[in-house]
């Protein structure tokens, strides 16, 4: 069922997949952890790590098998992203978006699929989901102009996909996505957050660039989950159902990494009962959040797209964000001054969790309150 209650004409839920992504992610976790401190200081992932993200199979995870993609499940991707996040939250964030951006791009017309994946399935797309800029229709396509902030992974992306308003006609402007190859846009290095420094979430600038029709699609298609080009199950999922899963899975991984870092700082010291109890409380929050996030992935793989399930997915992601912020604060408190040293992984995880959970998709009031309150209490009068 779609976001508006209508039935989506798409395949039944796929069988559980094992594409090899999880063991590849486990190897990537070790590499990413090795580079994490330098990535944080230098505000960017190393070429070795970005190449490993691509080679592990994140970009191809949702790509059609006919292009060499793996058509993987949401559950498998979630496990893989969480694993990478245990070593480096920024690496997991970029890996997650590399996978989900390909899912967004599946809404392009067939010629667009050929343009992105005709030469291979490991194309990395960086997406600016928030509408900005403008486009006007011209012969054969669109002229696009604007600036899109917070486009994570743009430094190593092959394509950028941005959302812009199309003017003309009566009523509100139509929103469309436009996909451009590297070289058709410029990047302004504007990302200066205290956390998630290495995601390279800079600003994409497009100055009156022609985008052919086959590299654009209506934003409504992504929101409703109706895909006129592909019948792959993962390509026919309402955006509300997926929502925060893209962003919360890396945070679960980061919190798990923070828990290990805190425990490591306490182990071997003279035991402090208060600190021990604090770590235990934090561990419960991390496990609870992980279960909620895994439940979201299960809903997507089982194609339970009722309004109730989609609203619950929003609640789960945003509640998990709140819970993980609490866990990180508890862990910093338990570790004491040593955990805040610049050379300690715990303070980096703490900053990353704080920054990541500020994302609009993980804000309880904006992403979950309205929809799930209607499920529990009925529509407002």
Secondary structure, 3 states (H helix, E strand, C coil): CCCCCCCCCCCCCCCCCCCCHHHHHHHHHHHHHHHHHHHHHHCCCCHHHHHHHHHHCCCCCCCCHHHCCCCCCHHHHHHHHHHHHHHCHHHHHHHHHHHHHHHHHCCCCHHHHHHHHCCCCCCCEEEECCCCCEEEEECCEEEEEEEEEEECCHHHCCEEEEEEEECCCCCCCEEEEEEEECCCCEEECCCCCCCCHHHCCEEEEEEEEEEEHHHEEEHHHHHHCCCCCCCCHHHCCCHHHHCCHHHHHHHHHHHHHHHHHHHHHHCCCCCCHHHHHHHHHHHHHHHHHHHHHHHHHHHHHCCCCCHHHHHHHHHHHHHHHHHHHHHHHHHHHHHCHHHHCCCCHHHHHHHHHHHHCCCHHHCHHHHCHHHHHHHHHCCCC
